[in-house]
């Protein structure tokens, strides 16, 4: 105003021009003020943007030209698998081998960071090993369209992903052309019938974002029913019951036991009692198979499996006493 007043006195500026400038100055500073006020929001968004950019930078799977797997039987052979995550020097898997015939049930146990989930990701073709081979019914997984294999695999994980849609749509995500009769059978096998009958809108009930309107056990049963509906020849349970309470876990486990017979099944478990009925159990330690055998054979070895089982059994006794 001082400079403008002096310019008006000298005759170099009009009063109208000065008033216009004074009115434009606040408008000009509005974006600057807005940036300052939203600095915290921007800082919080930067890590999310970095994750998005990392996703966009991932190599695309161009498999349209590769042949389809066709109908798989469920014979799986992972031979001498070595793997390191991109950008890391640490070997996650070091010569791990796993062989399964159709209908076998294999349990994979071990401490956190041992490579259990990574092995499953390689089996699903999400990562390609540095060394070793992944054979499905004698065919190299990476010579075929991996999606045609994944469509025949049922996966029930610890983190169940549900759409913000109806129960029906979430269940049909496993098999979109399923009939109502097939849907009812899958729901009954997963122990969801009572829940659905208690809901006002039955199958048309909206479960909310990530299934927030359902309890943890109910979400797991929806995922299980989805897997049952698909009737896949290969089943993978990745810590499927670890986040549930004892009573709910027992009910979900009973439903799992009904689904397993006749299917090639891999169960990753923290609680060893979950895999005690498996045909074979692998204990992974620091990326290697430390012990291998049935539940009884591993207990007889008195090794790492025995120590883990003894520690968990003691904790279970304390819970029962408490």
C-alpha positions as CSV (number, residue, x, y, z in Angstrom):
1,X,0.0,0.0,0.0
2,X,2.9,2.4,0.8
3,X,4.5,1.7,-2.6
4,X,1.2,1.9,-4.4
5,X,0.3,5.2,-2.6
6,X,3.7,6.7,-3.5
7,X,3.2,5.6,-7.2
8,X,-0.3,7.2,-7.2
9,X,1.2,10.5,-5.8
10,X,3.8,10.4,-8.6
11,X,1.1,9.7,-11.2
12,X,2.5,6.3,-12.2
13,X,-0.5,4.3,-10.9
14,X,-4.2,4.7,-10.6
15,X,-6.3,4.0,-7.5
16,X,-8.2,1.3,-9.4
17,X,-5.0,-0.6,-10.3
18,X,-3.9,-0.5,-6.7
19,X,-7.2,-1.9,-5.4
20,X,-7.1,-4.6,-8.1
21,X,-3.6,-5.7,-7.0
22,X,-4.6,-5.7,-3.3
23,X,-7.6,-8.0,-4.2
24,X,-5.5,-10.4,-6.3
25,X,-2.8,-10.9,-3.7
26,X,-4.9,-13.1,-1.3
27,X,-6.2,-15.1,-4.3
28,X,-2.6,-15.7,-5.4
29,X,-1.6,-17.0,-2.0
30,X,-4.6,-19.4,-1.6
31,X,-2.9,-22.3,-3.4
32,X,0.3,-21.8,-1.3
33,X,-1.7,-21.7,1.9
34,X,-3.5,-24.9,0.8
35,X,-0.2,-26.7,0.1
36,X,1.0,-25.8,3.6
37,X,-2.2,-27.0,5.3
38,X,-2.1,-30.3,3.4
39,X,1.6,-30.9,3.8
40,X,0.9,-33.7,6.3
41,X,-1.6,-35.4,4.0
42,X,0.9,-35.3,1.2
43,X,3.6,-36.8,3.4
44,X,1.3,-39.7,4.3
45,X,0.4,-40.3,0.7
46,X,4.0,-40.5,-0.6
47,X,4.6,-44.1,0.8
48,X,1.3,-45.2,-0.8
49,X,2.3,-43.7,-4.1
50,X,5.7,-45.4,-3.9
51,X,3.9,-48.8,-3.5
52,X,1.7,-48.0,-6.5
53,X,4.8,-47.2,-8.6
54,X,6.4,-50.4,-7.5
55,X,3.3,-52.3,-8.6
56,X,3.4,-50.6,-12.0
57,X,7.1,-51.4,-12.4
58,X,6.5,-55.1,-11.9
59,X,7.0,-57.1,-15.1
60,X,3.8,-58.1,-16.8
61,X,2.9,-61.8,-17.4
62,X,2.4,-62.1,-21.2
63,X,1.3,-65.7,-21.4
64,X,-1.4,-65.5,-24.1
65,X,0.9,-67.4,-26.5
66,X,1.6,-70.2,-24.0
67,X,-0.4,-73.4,-24.0
68,X,-3.1,-74.1,-21.3
69,X,-2.5,-76.6,-18.6
70,X,-5.7,-78.4,-19.3
71,X,-7.3,-80.4,-16.4
72,X,-4.7,-81.1,-13.8
73,X,-4.5,-84.3,-11.7
74,X,-2.6,-82.8,-8.7
75,X,0.9,-84.4,-8.9
76,X,3.3,-81.7,-7.7
77,X,7.1,-81.8,-7.7
78,X,9.3,-78.9,-6.5
79,X,12.9,-79.8,-7.0
80,X,15.9,-78.0,-5.5
81,X,14.2,-74.6,-5.2
82,X,16.5,-71.6,-4.6
83,X,15.1,-68.1,-4.3
84,X,16.0,-64.5,-3.3
85,X,13.5,-61.6,-3.3
86,X,14.4,-58.9,-5.9
87,X,16.6,-56.2,-4.3
88,X,17.7,-58.4,-1.4
89,X,20.8,-60.5,-0.9
90,X,19.3,-62.9,1.6
91,X,18.5,-66.4,0.4
92,X,14.9,-67.2,1.4
93,X,14.9,-70.7,0.0
94,X,18.0,-72.9,-0.2
95,X,17.5,-76.1,-2.2
96,X,14.0,-77.0,-0.9
97,X,12.3,-80.0,-2.5
98,X,8.7,-81.2,-2.2
99,X,7.1,-84.1,-3.9
100,X,3.4,-84.9,-3.8
101,X,1.2,-87.4,-5.6
102,X,-2.5,-86.9,-6.3
103,X,-4.5,-87.0,-3.1
104,X,-1.5,-86.5,-0.8
105,X,-1.7,-84.1,2.2
106,X,1.5,-82.3,3.1
107,X,2.0,-80.1,6.1
108,X,4.6,-77.3,6.1
109,X,5.6,-75.9,9.5
110,X,8.5,-73.9,11.0
111,X,9.3,-70.5,12.6
112,X,8.4,-67.2,11.0
113,X,10.7,-66.2,8.1
114,X,11.5,-69.9,7.3
115,X,10.2,-69.6,3.7
116,X,6.8,-71.3,4.0
117,X,4.7,-68.7,2.3
118,X,7.4,-68.0,-0.3
119,X,7.4,-71.6,-1.3
120,X,3.6,-71.4,-1.9
121,X,4.0,-68.2,-4.0
122,X,6.6,-70.0,-6.2
123,X,4.2,-73.0,-6.5
124,X,1.5,-70.6,-7.7
125,X,3.9,-69.1,-10.2
126,X,3.9,-65.7,-8.6
127,X,7.7,-65.8,-8.4
128,X,10.1,-67.8,-10.6
129,X,12.9,-69.6,-8.7
130,X,16.6,-68.8,-9.4
131,X,17.3,-72.5,-9.5
132,X,15.2,-75.6,-9.5
133,X,12.0,-76.6,-11.2
134,X,8.3,-76.6,-10.5
135,X,6.5,-79.5,-12.2
136,X,2.7,-80.0,-12.2
137,X,1.8,-83.4,-13.5
138,X,5.3,-83.6,-15.0
139,X,4.9,-80.2,-16.9
140,X,7.1,-77.2,-16.1
141,X,4.8,-74.6,-14.6
142,X,6.6,-71.7,-16.4
143,X,6.3,-73.3,-19.8
144,X,2.5,-73.0,-19.6
145,X,-0.2,-70.4,-19.0
146,X,0.0,-70.0,-15.2
147,X,-3.5,-68.6,-14.9
148,X,-4.9,-71.9,-16.3
149,X,-3.2,-73.7,-13.4
150,X,-4.2,-71.1,-10.7
151,X,-7.9,-71.4,-11.7
152,X,-7.7,-75.1,-10.6
153,X,-6.2,-74.3,-7.2
154,X,-8.2,-73.4,-4.1
155,X,-6.4,-71.1,-1.6
156,X,-7.7,-70.3,1.9
157,X,-5.3,-67.8,3.6
158,X,-5.1,-66.2,6.9
159,X,-6.2,-62.8,5.4
160,X,-9.5,-63.4,3.8
161,X,-10.3,-60.9,1.0
162,X,-14.0,-60.2,0.7
163,X,-15.7,-57.7,-1.7
164,X,-18.0,-55.0,-0.5
165,X,-20.9,-56.8,-2.0
166,X,-23.5,-59.5,-1.1
167,X,-22.6,-62.9,0.4
168,X,-23.8,-64.5,-2.9
169,X,-21.4,-62.5,-5.0
170,X,-18.5,-63.2,-2.6
171,X,-19.3,-67.0,-2.7
172,X,-19.7,-67.1,-6.5
173,X,-16.3,-65.4,-6.9
174,X,-15.0,-69.0,-6.7
175,X,-17.3,-70.3,-9.4
176,X,-19.5,-67.7,-11.2
177,X,-21.7,-70.2,-13.0
178,X,-22.5,-72.3,-9.9
179,X,-26.2,-73.3,-9.4
180,X,-28.1,-72.6,-6.2
181,X,-27.9,-76.2,-5.3
182,X,-24.1,-76.2,-5.5
183,X,-24.0,-73.0,-3.5
184,X,-26.2,-74.5,-0.8
185,X,-24.0,-77.6,-0.5
186,X,-20.8,-75.5,-0.3
187,X,-22.4,-73.3,2.4
188,X,-23.5,-76.3,4.4
189,X,-20.1,-78.0,4.2
190,X,-18.4,-74.8,5.4
191,X,-20.8,-74.5,8.4
192,X,-22.4,-71.3,7.1
193,X,-26.0,-72.4,6.8
194,X,-27.0,-71.2,10.3
195,X,-25.5,-67.8,9.8
196,X,-27.2,-67.2,6.5
197,X,-30.5,-68.3,7.8
198,X,-30.2,-65.9,10.7
199,X,-29.6,-62.9,8.3
200,X,-32.6,-60.9,7.2
201,X,-31.5,-60.7,3.5
202,X,-29.9,-64.2,3.5
203,X,-27.6,-64.5,0.5
204,X,-28.2,-60.9,-0.5
205,X,-26.7,-59.5,2.7
206,X,-23.9,-57.0,2.0
207,X,-20.8,-57.9,4.0
208,X,-19.1,-54.5,4.0
209,X,-15.6,-53.5,3.0
210,X,-13.3,-56.4,3.5
211,X,-16.2,-58.2,5.2
212,X,-16.2,-56.0,8.3
213,X,-19.8,-56.9,9.1
214,X,-18.7,-60.5,9.7
215,X,-16.5,-62.0,12.4
216,X,-13.1,-63.5,11.7
217,X,-14.5,-67.0,11.9
218,X,-17.4,-66.2,9.6
219,X,-15.0,-64.6,7.0
220,X,-12.9,-67.7,7.1
221,X,-15.9,-69.9,6.5
222,X,-16.9,-67.8,3.5
223,X,-13.4,-68.3,2.1
224,X,-13.7,-72.0,2.8
225,X,-17.2,-72.2,1.1
226,X,-15.7,-70.4,-1.9
227,X,-13.0,-73.0,-2.1
228,X,-15.5,-75.9,-1.7
229,X,-17.6,-74.4,-4.5
230,X,-14.8,-74.6,-6.9
231,X,-14.1,-78.3,-6.2
232,X,-10.4,-77.8,-7.1
233,X,-8.0,-80.7,-7.5
234,X,-5.3,-78.8,-5.5
235,X,-6.0,-77.1,-2.1
236,X,-3.7,-74.7,-0.2
237,X,-4.3,-73.6,3.3
238,X,-1.9,-70.8,4.4
239,X,-2.4,-70.3,8.2
240,X,-6.1,-70.5,7.5
241,X,-7.1,-70.9,11.2
242,X,-4.3,-69.2,13.1
243,X,-6.2,-66.0,13.8
244,X,-9.3,-67.7,15.2
245,X,-10.2,-68.6,18.7
246,X,-10.1,-72.2,19.8
247,X,-13.8,-73.1,19.4
248,X,-14.1,-71.4,16.0
249,X,-10.8,-73.0,14.8
250,X,-12.1,-76.4,15.8
251,X,-15.3,-75.9,13.7
252,X,-13.4,-74.6,10.7
253,X,-10.9,-77.4,11.0
254,X,-13.7,-79.9,10.9
255,X,-15.0,-78.4,7.7
256,X,-11.4,-78.5,6.2
257,X,-11.1,-82.2,7.0
258,X,-14.3,-82.8,5.0
259,X,-12.8,-81.0,2.0
260,X,-9.3,-82.6,1.9
261,X,-10.0,-86.3,1.0
262,X,-9.2,-87.0,-2.7
263,X,-7.4,-83.7,-3.2
264,X,-3.8,-82.8,-3.3
265,X,-3.5,-80.5,-0.2
266,X,-0.8,-78.3,1.3
267,X,-1.3,-76.9,4.7
268,X,0.9,-74.2,6.2
269,X,0.4,-74.1,9.9
270,X,1.8,-72.5,13.0
271,X,-0.1,-74.8,15.4
272,X,1.3,-78.2,14.8
273,X,-1.9,-79.9,15.9
274,X,-3.4,-78.7,12.6
275,X,-1.1,-80.9,10.5
276,X,-0.8,-84.0,12.7
277,X,-3.0,-86.0,10.2
278,X,-1.0,-85.1,7.2
279,X,0.7,-87.8,5.1
280,X,4.0,-86.0,5.4
281,X,5.2,-82.9,7.3
282,X,8.1,-80.6,6.3
283,X,9.8,-78.4,8.9
284,X,11.4,-75.4,7.2
285,X,14.2,-73.6,9.0
286,X,16.1,-70.7,7.5
287,X,15.0,-71.7,4.0
288,X,16.0,-75.3,4.2
289,X,14.1,-78.6,5.0
290,X,15.4,-79.3,8.5
291,X,13.1,-82.3,9.2
292,X,10.7,-84.4,7.2
293,X,8.3,-87.2,8.1
294,X,4.9,-88.0,9.6
295,X,3.8,-86.5,12.9
296,X,4.8,-89.7,14.8
297,X,8.1,-90.0,13.0
298,X,9.1,-86.4,13.7
299,X,8.1,-86.7,17.4
300,X,10.3,-89.9,17.6
301,X,13.3,-87.9,16.3
302,X,13.2,-85.6,19.3
303,X,14.4,-82.8,17.1
304,X,13.1,-79.3,16.3
305,X,9.6,-80.5,15.6
306,X,9.5,-82.3,18.9
307,X,10.6,-79.1,20.7
308,X,8.0,-77.0,18.9
309,X,5.3,-79.5,19.7
310,X,6.2,-79.8,23.3
311,X,6.3,-76.0,23.7
312,X,2.8,-75.6,22.0
313,X,1.4,-78.5,24.0
314,X,2.5,-76.9,27.3
315,X,0.9,-73.6,26.2
316,X,-2.3,-75.5,25.4
317,X,-2.3,-77.2,28.8
318,X,-1.9,-73.8,30.5
319,X,-4.8,-72.4,28.5
320,X,-7.0,-75.3,29.5
321,X,-6.1,-74.9,33.2
322,X,-6.6,-71.2,33.0
